[in-house]
């Protein structure tokens, strides 16, 4: 299932990847592209009530991959189950005997103001994104450490960095996922494990109600697939980075903090901070040390 002249990414022949939320949209597009590179794909998407194994979106993606000569297996675990990640990793290992990459992509959307949501609804939104990501990475991590190699990709969002009306729980989930990714990148780097985030702009079931019709083709999920495959590939040296992608355009995003200033008048302090340029830090310890150094400590 290989294609010629697709990108600088080398073949992923015989490598094994788990993709969650892979029954449609971005997850489906990435799964298909990974399979075209030769990867064996565990396609995760939960089974809805009344569906047989053959009727699920995961099974349909698997059938498409196999029809094009690729290898894939369906997984119907609900990522909100804390044990889902462990079962996915076990299935991949039992089926193919290895695991090289994971892409934690599953999430559910939110279209309601904070005050209208019950705590149960907020928890469901956060669990779908954060717990679903955490469960998969936690289960894959021992495998990656044991083989001194692994590629982990998480699905981020501009909502998690900047917030938005009606997206409080979704934004909280995505912000936490980015923080988790950066910490795991620092822990995993010395063990040959890279962890990055893809922050997509795409027309999907989640965003369809918010995007003009003219953008449907421009922001097709297929346009993101090559970026995801690159971030998961052995050739990619990135670690702890956020790649923003959509419609064939890309940006880099990272947290910034200004140099520190001293003062007793908070209005004056804030005015000074507004005039300063931000800078990034490799970790929180470095950020603290720089904060104190700015004041001559």
Secondary structure, DSSP 8 states (H G I E B T S, - for coil): ---SSS-S----TT-EEEESS-SSHHHHHHHHHHHHTT-EEEEE----TT--GGGSHHHHHHHHHHHTT-EEEEE---TTSTTHHHHHHHHHHHHHS---EEEE-------S-GGGS-HHHHHHHHIIIIIHHHHHHHHHHHHHHHHT-EEEEEEE-HHHHH--TT-HHHHHHHHHHHHHHHHHHHHHGGGTEEEEEEEE---STTTGGGS-GGGTTTT-THHHHHHHHHHHSTT----S-EEEEETTEEEEE---EE-----S-HHHHHHHHHTS-EE--SSHHHHHHHHHHTTT-
